[in-house]
């Protein structure tokens, strides 16, 4: 199981860097129902990759009790609740 949730669209170079380090993430855009998925898997998420535009919704944060790191690519963090 992955411990990385990816919220923002991925820059291809960043995806390559993650792949080269053996880091697999679950992309929110690939999930039919992100909230339902987090209800089932959120306790396993320790890292979130996002950006200042997409941020991290409160509804997501509430479902990730073991979250340790939020990495926001680019400028700004206003959208991170």
C-alpha positions in Angstrom: 0.0 0.0 0.0 1.2 3.5 -0.7 1.6 6.2 1.9 1.7 9.1 -0.6 -1.4 10.9 -1.8 -0.9 13.1 -4.9 -3.5 15.8 -5.3 -2.1 18.2 -7.9 -1.4 17.3 -11.5 2.1 15.9 -11.8 4.9 17.5 -13.7 6.5 14.7 -15.8 10.0 15.5 -14.3 8.6 15.2 -10.8 6.9 11.9 -11.6 10.3 10.6 -12.9 12.0 11.7 -9.8 9.5 9.9 -7.6 9.7 6.8 -9.8 13.5 6.8 -9.6 13.3 6.8 -5.8 10.7 4.0 -5.7 8.0 6.2 -4.4 4.5 5.3 -5.5 1.6 7.5 -5.0 -2.1 7.4 -5.4 -3.4 10.2 -7.7 -6.7 11.7 -6.5 -7.7 12.2 -10.1 -7.5 8.4 -10.6 -10.0 7.8 -7.8 -13.7 7.5 -8.5 -14.6 8.7 -5.0 -11.6 10.2 -3.1 -13.6 10.6 0.1 -14.7 7.0 0.2 -11.1 5.9 -0.7 -9.7 8.0 2.2 -12.3 6.6 4.5 -10.9 3.2 3.8 -7.2 4.0 3.3 -6.6 7.4 4.8 -4.9 6.1 8.0 -2.1 4.8 5.8 -1.3 8.1 4.2 1.7 9.9 5.7 2.6 12.2 2.8 0.6 14.5 0.6 1.9 16.1 -2.6 -0.1 19.1 -3.8 0.3 22.7 -4.9 -1.0 26.1 -3.9 -3.9 25.9 -6.3 -5.3 22.5 -5.3 -4.2 22.5 -1.7 -5.6 20.0 0.7 -9.2 20.1 1.6 -10.3 19.8 5.2 -12.3 16.7 4.3 -9.1 15.0 3.2 -7.1 16.1 6.3 -9.7 14.7 8.6 -9.3 11.3 7.0 -5.5 11.1 7.3 -4.8 10.8 11.0 -1.2 9.7 10.4 -0.3 12.5 8.0 3.3 13.7 8.6 4.2 15.9 5.6 2.4 18.1 3.1 4.6 19.1 0.2 3.3 22.1 -1.8 5.0 22.5 -5.2 5.2 26.0 -6.5 4.1 29.2 -4.8 1.5 29.6 -2.0 -0.2 27.5 0.5 -3.5 29.4 1.0 -5.5 26.4 -0.1 -4.0 24.0 2.5 -6.5 23.9 5.3 
